[in-house]
Amino acid sequence: MESWNSGIPASKYIVAHIKRCNLCRNHDRQVSHGVEYTPKKLAVFVKHIRAVKAAIKLALEDEEVLQKL
């Protein structure tokens, strides 16, 4: 699973999140089966992705700071 994004610094955080997040795994399953989202479900998923993106950004910044110590 990591091979598609192993070149970016956030890859380990992305892979770890997807492995444990039911919402993301369900999204992958639905997309692979061609299921279309309702606008309400899409809004929930978009909100989730924005929160995850912010959390990963913070984790990367923390990692950078720790490496400089």
C-alpha positions in Angstrom: 0.0 0.0 0.0 2.8 2.4 0.7 4.5 2.1 -2.7 2.1 4.6 -4.3 3.2 7.4 -2.0 6.5 6.4 -0.5 8.3 9.4 -1.9 6.5 12.0 0.2 7.3 12.7 3.9 3.7 12.2 5.0 3.4 8.7 3.5 3.8 6.8 6.9 1.1 9.0 8.4 -1.3 8.6 5.5 -0.9 4.8 5.4 -1.3 4.5 9.2 -4.4 6.6 9.1 -6.1 4.7 6.2 -5.3 1.3 7.9 -7.2 2.3 11.1 -9.9 4.6 9.8 -13.2 3.0 9.0 -14.5 6.1 7.1 -11.5 6.1 4.8 -11.6 2.3 4.2 -15.3 2.5 3.4 -14.6 5.4 1.1 -12.0 3.3 -0.8 -14.4 0.4 -1.0 -17.3 2.5 -2.3 -15.1 4.3 -4.9 -13.8 1.0 -6.2 -17.3 -0.2 -6.6 -18.4 2.9 -8.4 -20.8 4.1 -5.7 -21.7 7.8 -6.0 -21.8 9.9 -2.8 -24.8 12.0 -1.9 -23.9 15.6 -1.2 -24.4 15.1 2.5 -22.1 12.1 2.7 -19.5 13.9 0.5 -19.5 16.9 2.9 -18.9 14.6 5.8 -15.9 13.0 4.0 -14.5 16.3 2.9 -14.6 17.6 6.5 -12.8 14.4 7.7 -10.1 14.7 5.0 -9.5 18.4 6.0 -9.1 17.4 9.7 -6.8 14.5 8.8 -4.7 16.7 6.6 -4.3 19.2 9.4 -3.3 16.5 11.8 -0.7 15.1 9.5 0.7 18.5 8.9 1.2 19.0 12.6 2.8 15.6 12.9 5.3 16.4 10.2 6.1 19.7 11.9 6.6 17.9 15.2 8.9 15.4 13.5 11.0 18.2 12.0 11.4 19.9 15.3 12.4 16.6 17.0 15.0 15.9 14.3 16.6 19.3 14.9 17.1 18.6 18.6 
